[in-house]
Protein backbone atom coordinates (compact mmCIF):
# COMPACT_ATOMS: atom_id res chain seq x y z
CA UNK A 1 0.00 0.00 0.00
CA UNK A 2 1.05 3.62 -0.44
CA UNK A 3 0.59 6.96 1.30
CA UNK A 4 -1.69 7.96 -1.57
CA UNK A 5 -3.91 4.95 -0.86
CA UNK A 6 -4.06 5.98 2.80
CA UNK A 7 -5.37 9.43 1.84
CA UNK A 8 -7.98 7.94 -0.49
CA UNK A 9 -9.11 5.53 2.21
CA UNK A 10 -9.26 8.36 4.78
CA UNK A 11 -11.57 10.34 2.49
CA UNK A 12 -13.81 7.29 2.08
CA UNK A 13 -14.57 6.97 5.80
CA UNK A 14 -18.14 7.98 6.55
CA UNK A 15 -18.48 10.23 9.60
CA UNK A 16 -21.97 10.90 10.98
CA UNK A 17 -22.91 14.53 10.41
CA UNK A 18 -20.16 15.24 7.85
CA UNK A 19 -21.44 16.17 4.40
CA UNK A 20 -18.19 16.06 2.42
CA UNK A 21 -14.82 14.35 2.87
CA UNK A 22 -12.16 15.48 0.42
CA UNK A 23 -9.38 13.39 -1.07
CA UNK A 24 -6.10 15.10 -2.00
CA UNK A 25 -7.00 15.37 -5.69
CA UNK A 26 -10.42 16.91 -4.96
CA UNK A 27 -9.46 19.78 -2.63
CA UNK A 28 -11.36 22.88 -3.76
CA UNK A 29 -9.95 26.41 -3.99
CA UNK A 30 -12.71 27.50 -1.59
CA UNK A 31 -15.13 25.52 0.56
CA UNK A 32 -18.72 25.83 -0.69
CA UNK A 33 -21.21 26.34 2.15
CA UNK A 34 -23.32 23.51 0.72
CA UNK A 35 -20.45 21.07 1.40
CA UNK A 36 -20.18 21.87 5.14
CA UNK A 37 -19.41 20.21 7.47
CA UNK A 38 -16.41 19.03 5.50
CA UNK A 39 -13.22 17.10 6.24
CA UNK A 40 -9.99 17.85 4.39
CA UNK A 41 -6.39 16.64 4.80
CA UNK A 42 -3.70 19.18 5.59
CA UNK A 43 0.01 18.89 6.30
CA UNK A 44 1.27 20.39 9.58
CA UNK A 45 3.36 23.51 9.06
CA UNK A 46 4.67 24.30 12.52
CA UNK A 47 8.00 22.50 12.93
CA UNK A 48 8.26 23.36 16.61
CA UNK A 49 5.44 21.06 17.65
CA UNK A 50 7.18 17.92 16.40
CA UNK A 51 10.23 16.86 18.35
CA UNK A 52 13.53 16.08 16.63
CA UNK A 53 12.91 12.34 16.72
CA UNK A 54 9.41 12.66 15.25
CA UNK A 55 9.92 14.35 11.88
CA UNK A 56 7.40 13.47 9.17
CA UNK A 57 8.62 10.87 6.69
CA UNK A 58 11.34 9.76 9.11
CA UNK A 59 12.69 6.29 8.36
CA UNK A 60 14.12 3.63 10.61
CA UNK A 61 15.76 0.31 9.79
CA UNK A 62 15.68 -2.77 11.91
CA UNK A 63 18.47 -5.29 11.23
CA UNK A 64 18.78 -3.92 7.70
CA UNK A 65 15.64 -5.74 6.56
CA UNK A 66 12.55 -3.65 7.15
CA UNK A 67 12.00 0.08 6.68
CA UNK A 68 9.22 1.95 8.38
CA UNK A 69 8.10 5.47 7.58
CA UNK A 70 6.04 7.90 9.65
CA UNK A 71 3.90 10.72 8.33
CA UNK A 72 2.12 13.45 10.28
CA UNK A 73 -1.19 14.54 8.77
CA UNK A 74 -3.77 17.01 9.99
CA UNK A 75 -7.34 16.07 9.13
CA UNK A 76 -9.41 19.21 9.55
CA UNK A 77 -13.16 19.39 10.11
CA UNK A 78 -14.59 22.63 8.75
CA UNK A 79 -17.91 22.82 10.56
CA UNK A 80 -19.48 26.22 9.88
CA UNK A 81 -18.38 29.73 8.89
CA UNK A 82 -16.97 31.68 11.85
CA UNK A 83 -18.50 35.12 11.65
CA UNK A 84 -17.02 36.11 15.00
CA UNK A 85 -14.82 34.39 17.56
CA UNK A 86 -17.45 35.18 20.21
CA UNK A 87 -19.69 32.56 18.59
CA UNK A 88 -17.23 29.76 19.26
CA UNK A 89 -18.76 29.01 22.66
CA UNK A 90 -22.13 28.43 20.95
CA UNK A 91 -20.53 26.12 18.37
CA UNK A 92 -18.57 24.04 20.93
CA UNK A 93 -21.39 21.62 21.90
CA UNK A 94 -21.88 20.70 18.23
CA UNK A 95 -18.11 20.48 17.72
CA UNK A 96 -17.76 18.08 20.66
CA UNK A 97 -20.46 15.87 19.15
CA UNK A 98 -18.59 16.00 15.82
CA UNK A 99 -15.37 14.99 17.61
CA UNK A 100 -17.13 11.96 19.12
CA UNK A 101 -18.56 10.97 15.71
CA UNK A 102 -15.14 11.35 14.07
CA UNK A 103 -13.35 9.24 16.66
CA UNK A 104 -16.03 6.54 16.44
CA UNK A 105 -15.68 6.37 12.65
CA UNK A 106 -11.88 6.22 12.77
CA UNK A 107 -11.87 3.57 15.49
CA UNK A 108 -13.47 1.20 12.98
CA UNK A 109 -10.87 2.04 10.29
CA UNK A 110 -7.65 2.51 12.25
CA UNK A 111 -5.36 1.15 9.54
CA UNK A 112 -7.26 3.01 6.79
CA UNK A 113 -8.41 -0.27 5.24
CA UNK A 114 -4.93 -1.81 5.49
CA UNK A 115 -2.99 1.13 4.00
CA UNK A 116 -1.10 1.60 7.29
CA UNK A 117 1.03 -1.04 9.00
CA UNK A 118 -0.39 -0.17 12.41
CA UNK A 119 -3.37 1.70 13.78
CA UNK A 120 -3.10 5.44 13.21
CA UNK A 121 -2.58 7.56 16.29
CA UNK A 122 -4.51 10.75 16.89
CA UNK A 123 -1.99 12.78 18.85
CA UNK A 124 -3.92 16.05 19.08
CA UNK A 125 -7.54 17.18 18.88
CA UNK A 126 -7.88 20.94 18.69
CA UNK A 127 -11.34 22.56 18.37
CA UNK A 128 -11.52 26.26 17.55
CA UNK A 129 -11.18 28.58 14.59
CA UNK A 130 -9.62 26.99 11.49
CA UNK A 131 -8.78 28.61 8.17
CA UNK A 132 -9.33 27.44 4.61
CA UNK A 133 -8.25 29.65 1.71
CA UNK A 134 -8.35 32.74 3.93
CA UNK A 135 -11.86 32.05 5.28
CA UNK A 136 -12.39 31.30 8.97
CA UNK A 137 -14.52 28.39 10.10
CA UNK A 138 -15.47 26.84 13.42
CA UNK A 139 -13.86 23.45 13.31
CA UNK A 140 -11.52 20.84 14.69
CA UNK A 141 -7.96 19.96 13.73
CA UNK A 142 -7.09 16.29 14.26
CA UNK A 143 -3.33 15.58 14.18
CA UNK A 144 -2.63 12.01 13.01
CA UNK A 145 0.55 9.97 13.07
CA UNK A 146 0.61 7.33 10.34
CA UNK A 147 3.14 4.49 10.06
CA UNK A 148 3.85 2.19 7.13
CA UNK A 149 6.29 -0.62 6.60
CA UNK A 150 8.12 -0.21 3.31
CA UNK A 151 8.89 -3.59 1.69
N, C-alpha and C positions, 0 to 999 in steps of 0.2 A: 504494500500500500504506500501511498505518497502523502505529502502534506496537502497537496491539492485535493486529494480524495477526502481528507479529513475536513477541509473547509466545505466541500460539497455536502458531506454527511451532516455537518453541523447545521447547515442551512435547511436540511430536510427534516430536522427534529421539530415536531409539532408541540408548541407551548400554548396551553390554554390562555385565551385572552390576547394572543399576539396575532395580528392580521397578516404581517409580512415578515419573512425571514430571508435576508439577502445572501446570495453566494458572492464570492469575489468578483465574478464576471458580470454581475447584475447590479452593482452598486450605482445608484443614481447620482446625478450632480446635485440634486436637492431632494429632500424627502417630501413627497406629496402627502398632504393631510389625510387623504383617503387611505393611505397605507399604514397609518399609525394605529396601534402601537407596532413598532417595527424593530427587528433585531438586525444588527450589521456587525461584521468583524472589523477590527481595527488593531493596528500594531502599536504597542506601547512606545511612547516617545521619550519619557523621562528616564534617563539612564541611572539616575541616583537611587531609584527605588529597587533596582535589582543589584544584589551584591556581586562582587567580583567573580564568585564561583557559580553564578547563576545566569550568565549571559545567554540570550537567545541564540539558538543554533549552536550551542556548545556541544562538543563531541568528546566522548570518553571511549577508551578501548579497555577491554578486559582480556588479558592473556593473548592479545593480538588477534583474536578471532571475531569478536562481535563489536560493532560500533552502535552507540546509541546517541540520538540527537534530541535536544530539548528545544521547544519553541514556546515563547510567551505570546499569548494572543488575548486581546481585549474583545469581548463580545458585548456590544452596547445595546441596551434596550432604550429606544427613543419612544417615550410614552405619550407625551402631549406637548404642544408648544408652551414655552415658559414665558408668559407675558410679563411677569414680575417675579423676583425671587421671593417676595412675601407670600406668594401662592404655594410655595413648596410645602409648607406645613399641611395645606389642604390636600395636596397630591400624595403625601407620604402613606396614608393608609392603603391607597390603591397600589402604590409602588411596592409596599411590603407584600401584598397579595401577589403581585407580579413576580417578585423574588421567589416566593414559595412555589408558584407554578413553574418557574424556570428551573429551579433546583430539582423539583419532582421529575420534570421531563428529562433533564440531563442524567439523573440517577439511573434511569432506564437505558441510557445510551452512553455510558461512561467511556467506552473505547471508540466512540463515533463509528459504530457498526464495524469494528475490527480495524479501523485505520490507524489506531494507536496501539502500541505494544502493552500499555498499562492504562488503567483508568485515569482520565484527566483529573487534574487537581484544580479546584477553584480556590485561588490563594487570596483573593480580595473581592468583596462585594461593596460597591460604593454608590449609594443612591444620592441624587442631587441634580444639579444642572449640568447637562451634557450638551456638546456643540456638534452640529453637523453642517458643513458648508457655510459657516458663519451664522447659523440660526440656533438659538438656544431652545432646548427641550428639557422637560422634567424627564428623568430617566435613571438608569442604573448601569454602571460599568462593572462587568464581571471580568476579572483577570484570571485567565486560565494558564496552566502549565501543561503542555503536551509533551509526551515522550514517545519516540519510535525507535525500534531496533532497525538498523540498516544492514541488510544482508550482504 
